[in-house]
Amino acid sequence: MEEKPNYSYISQLSGGDKDFEEQLLDVVRLELPQEIENYKNHLKTDNFMRAGDDVHKIKHKISILGLEKSYQVAIDHEDSLREGIVNDDLYQRFEEILNAMTTFIQKA
């Protein structure tokens, strides 16, 4: 993965308000694991439309964590899933993004 999750967007959004930054990170910490679990469960059951919906939700966290290039991967993966297609390349790249985000929020 070329880019790494970061605080750039969160810092920009908060205007230096550390309490706001922490609240935003708390929301990501709370919601992201459940969204990832839902995504994986929907893939396992071949419910690609719902998996696309899950990617759509995760996409917002990708943006919040400053992953600009990964955002496009998520868009492409979401579109593919909604067409009923699991593109192996997009799937692998999206998995790398999810792993990087999970590691980041666990350490944040």
C-alpha positions in Angstrom: 0.0 0.0 0.0 1.5 3.3 -1.1 -0.1 5.6 1.5 -0.6 5.3 5.2 -3.5 6.5 7.4 -2.8 9.9 9.0 -4.2 12.7 11.0 -4.0 15.4 8.2 -7.7 15.6 7.4 -8.7 15.3 11.1 -6.4 18.1 12.1 -7.6 20.2 9.2 -11.2 19.6 10.2 -10.7 20.2 13.9 -8.8 23.5 13.6 -6.6 22.3 16.4 -9.4 21.3 18.8 -7.9 18.1 20.3 -11.2 17.2 22.0 -12.9 17.2 18.7 -10.1 15.1 17.1 -10.5 12.5 19.9 -14.2 12.4 19.5 -13.9 11.8 15.8 -11.4 9.1 16.3 -13.7 7.5 18.9 -16.4 7.3 16.3 -14.1 5.7 13.8 -12.8 3.2 16.5 -16.4 2.3 17.3 -17.9 2.1 13.8 -15.1 0.8 11.6 -14.7 -2.7 13.1 -18.4 -3.4 12.8 -18.6 -2.1 9.3 -15.6 -4.3 8.3 -17.3 -7.3 9.9 -20.6 -6.6 8.0 -18.7 -6.2 4.8 -16.9 -9.5 5.2 -20.1 -11.3 6.2 -22.0 -9.9 3.1 -19.1 -11.1 0.9 -19.2 -14.6 2.4 -22.9 -14.8 1.6 -22.5 -13.4 -1.9 -24.7 -10.4 -1.0 -22.6 -8.1 -3.2 -25.1 -5.2 -3.1 -25.0 -5.1 0.7 -21.2 -5.5 0.6 -21.1 -2.5 -1.7 -23.2 -0.6 0.8 -20.7 -1.5 3.5 -17.8 -0.3 1.3 -19.7 3.0 0.9 -19.9 3.5 4.7 -16.2 2.5 5.1 -15.3 4.9 2.3 -16.0 7.8 4.6 -13.6 6.5 7.2 -11.0 6.2 4.5 -11.4 9.9 3.8 -11.3 10.8 7.5 -8.0 8.9 7.8 -6.4 10.9 5.0 -6.2 8.1 2.5 -6.8 10.0 -0.7 -5.7 7.4 -3.2 -7.4 4.6 -1.3 -10.6 6.5 -1.6 -10.7 5.9 -5.3 -10.0 2.2 -4.8 -13.0 2.1 -2.5 -15.2 3.8 -5.1 -14.1 1.3 -7.8 -14.6 -1.7 -5.4 -18.1 -0.4 -4.4 -19.1 0.0 -8.0 -17.9 -3.4 -8.9 -19.7 -5.1 -6.0 -22.9 -3.3 -6.9 -22.6 -4.7 -10.4 -22.3 -8.2 -8.8 -18.6 -8.6 -9.5 -15.8 -9.2 -7.1 -12.7 -7.9 -8.9 -9.8 -9.8 -7.3 -7.3 -6.9 -7.6 -9.7 -4.4 -6.1 -10.6 -6.9 -3.4 -6.9 -7.4 -2.4 -6.2 -3.7 -2.5 -9.3 -2.9 -0.3 -8.2 -5.6 2.2 -4.8 -3.9 2.5 -6.6 -0.6 3.1 -8.8 -2.2 5.8 -5.7 -3.8 7.5 -3.8 -0.5 7.5 -6.8 1.4 8.9 -7.4 -1.2 11.6 -3.8 -1.1 12.7 -3.9 2.7 12.7 -7.0 3.1 14.9 -5.7 0.5 17.3 -2.5 2.5 17.9 -4.2 6.0 17.7 
